[in-house]
């Protein structure tokens, strides 16, 4: 369930990022949002608030972003 939540949150983030910034290239999209996903995972581990860095969370985040980019482009918005 945790991975599904990560996937969904980052799917929505990626989709609405494309809606707001439609001219951004795939390179900038990836650099900005994947960096954000990795940074949130790293900060969870360093802040010691009961969360830890999990590679599968980062994978779920990245898959959500990738699907959002693909669907946005398929819809032709």
Buried (B, 14 or more C-beta within 10 A) or exposed (E): EEBEEBBEBBBEBBBEBBEEEEEBEEEEBBEBBBEBBBEBBEEBEEEEEEEEBBEEBBBBBBBBBBBBBEBBEEEEE
